[in-house]
Amino acid sequence: MQSLYADIHDSKRLNTLKLSVWEGCIWQIYATWLLGPIFIGYLGHLGATSAELAFAGSIPFLAQLTGPITAWWVSLVKKRKKLMFYLGMVSRLLGLIPLTLLFVEMPRDEKVFWLLLGLTFTNIFQSAAGTIWSGIMGDVVPGQIRGRFFGMRNGLMGVCATAASLGGGLIIDHLVSPMNYALLFGAAFVLSIVSTLMYLMYHDPFPSAPKLTFKDVVMTPLRDPEFAPFLRFMTVWGGAQAFCTVMLTPYFLNELHFTMTQVGLYAALTAAVGLLVNYQIGFIVDRIPNMLVLKICALLSAFLIPLTLIVVHLTHWTSLVWVLAVMEAVIYSAANLAIFNLAMHKTQPGNRLPYLSSGSLLSGAASFVMGLVAGWVVTVLQKPGVPGDYLEYFLLCIVLRLVSLMPIRGVRIADAKQAELASQGQ
């Protein structure tokens, strides 16, 4: 990684880049066990319905609606890094709820309700801290290496996700409940506290944000002729992707009858492939038009992923699931890096939070709604006398993901107009 850091002569920036990699890896283990597939697997163990599992998978999107409030709050405080720490710490402390409920006897419906409520508030505070984190890291990471750095960081986080998924699945499948989940949730809680303490060691080049009214935070990005088309794309893209992804783990568990170890293997393979390709994808994203990357990713996600799921559903050839893991790793690694890169290019250092928060708000709202719609659709299709169930659902995934191609043209036109105005100004 020497070549990646070679041009960074500011020791504070360099230390923050390296620290963020360690912090991200620790956080990834916590997220895998206490926010992601392991937690959803526990809900399935309790007998949660498809709608409840869809809601659990959609909660991170719901939490993104706090973005504008976070950006406005940041403009009122002197140190955004400290606010990030406090929000992160509250999020981590809420992780005690599922750990405690493991040993509390109560009706299934009540326990699922309290688990979902705890998960909701955990994600709300985590999303708020994450919005500030994105603003700080967007200011710290030099633009010329942004794709490669986050590609490398995401890849290493994927290694941790691999270990966490495999280890978590093995523990759940081979230890007696509730001690298996207690072991994972307890370890995740400890790791989450460690990762949050590391926030205090970050360097923030723009600690104080410009003071803004809440109306400014919400309306400024929407009125920006260059950023508004990008917001429309993020909204449609987020909703279209969430419609399919929130039901993937429930489909593996309920329809393909995967064990948690197999679900862990799926996540592990995705992470391992991400490790292999993230840096190379970041290198590409730094050098070719990001909108071209997004267009290709949108097409691939619309056809390759749902069609593979349809073949698996019709033939019960579950070996194709591992091919699906590889495709997801490549497609979403490229799409996520391109989207983040575009967001950084279209915003200014020190004043990114209102723009990033508006993107979180709109894409989160669309993703949350479409996640709930996905759960409702699957529930309806699974009723007696209704043909198709998951087959029709996967076909709907194709249609919705093709729709996400439409806003790309608007972003391209806005970029062309901006370039024309810039040339005229010269």
Disulfide bonds with the S-S distance in Angstrom:
none
